C-alpha cells in the first residue's frame, strides 16, 4: 500500500562530502581515542563527538 516510500539516493555527493569532511574526520578520531579507553564504549564516544561538533558549529539564532 502507500506506507512505504522510496529513498532517492543513499550516498554522499562531492559537495556534501566537502561540507562534512572535517566533521567525519574529527568524529572518527575522537571515537577511536575514546573507544580504546577501557570502560568507554560507542555510546560515550558518539555522545562526545556530538557534543564537540555542536560546540564547534554553534551559531547564534
C-alpha positions as a LaTeX table, in Angstrom:
\begin{tabular}{lrrr}
\hline
Residue & $x$ (\AA) & $y$ (\AA) & $z$ (\AA) \\
\hline
Unk1 & 0.00 & 0.00 & 0.00 \\
Unk2 & 1.08 & 3.63 & 0.32 \\
Unk3 & 3.01 & 3.22 & 3.56 \\
Unk4 & 6.43 & 2.57 & 2.01 \\
Unk5 & 8.22 & 5.46 & 0.35 \\
Unk6 & 11.30 & 5.07 & $-1.80$ \\
Unk7 & 14.56 & 6.76 & $-0.89$ \\
Unk8 & 16.27 & 8.64 & $-3.70$ \\
Unk9 & 19.98 & 8.16 & $-3.16$ \\
Unk10 & 21.92 & 6.86 & $-0.21$ \\
Unk11 & 25.50 & 8.05 & $-0.79$ \\
Unk12 & 27.17 & 11.42 & $-0.41$ \\
Unk13 & 27.87 & 13.55 & $-3.43$ \\
Unk14 & 31.10 & 15.56 & $-3.65$ \\
Unk15 & 29.56 & 18.77 & $-2.27$ \\
Unk16 & 28.13 & 17.04 & 0.80 \\
Unk17 & 31.41 & 15.26 & 1.43 \\
Unk18 & 33.30 & 18.56 & 1.22 \\
Unk19 & 30.89 & 20.17 & 3.69 \\
Unk20 & 31.04 & 17.31 & 6.19 \\
Unk21 & 34.58 & 16.02 & 5.65 \\
Unk22 & 36.19 & 17.62 & 8.70 \\
Unk23 & 33.26 & 16.58 & 10.88 \\
Unk24 & 33.72 & 12.97 & 9.78 \\
Unk25 & 37.47 & 13.10 & 10.44 \\
Unk26 & 37.11 & 14.73 & 13.88 \\
Unk27 & 34.35 & 12.37 & 14.97 \\
Unk28 & 36.25 & 9.32 & 13.75 \\
Unk29 & 39.42 & 10.28 & 15.59 \\
Unk30 & 37.52 & 11.10 & 18.77 \\
Unk31 & 35.62 & 7.82 & 18.53 \\
Unk32 & 38.85 & 5.89 & 18.11 \\
Unk33 & 40.54 & 7.56 & 21.09 \\
Unk34 & 37.52 & 7.11 & 23.36 \\
Unk35 & 36.94 & 3.59 & 22.04 \\
Unk36 & 40.38 & 2.35 & 23.11 \\
Unk37 & 39.85 & 3.57 & 26.67 \\
Unk38 & 38.78 & 0.74 & 28.96 \\
Unk39 & 35.17 & 1.02 & 30.04 \\
Unk40 & 34.23 & 3.58 & 27.38 \\
Unk41 & 32.10 & 2.35 & 24.54 \\
Unk42 & 30.42 & 3.53 & 21.39 \\
Unk43 & 27.70 & 5.37 & 23.31 \\
Unk44 & 30.16 & 7.57 & 25.16 \\
Unk45 & 32.22 & 8.15 & 22.00 \\
Unk46 & 29.18 & 9.20 & 19.97 \\
Unk47 & 27.92 & 11.48 & 22.74 \\
Unk48 & 31.32 & 13.16 & 22.97 \\
Unk49 & 31.57 & 13.55 & 19.18 \\
Unk50 & 28.09 & 15.09 & 19.09 \\
Unk51 & 28.97 & 17.47 & 21.91 \\
Unk52 & 32.20 & 18.59 & 20.23 \\
Unk53 & 30.53 & 19.19 & 16.87 \\
Unk54 & 27.61 & 21.03 & 18.46 \\
Unk55 & 30.04 & 23.32 & 20.27 \\
Unk56 & 32.14 & 23.92 & 17.15 \\
Unk57 & 29.14 & 24.61 & 14.93 \\
Unk58 & 27.02 & 26.56 & 17.41 \\
Unk59 & 25.67 & 29.67 & 15.73 \\
Unk60 & 23.63 & 32.47 & 17.21 \\
Unk61 & 19.99 & 32.43 & 16.19 \\
\hline
\end{tabular}
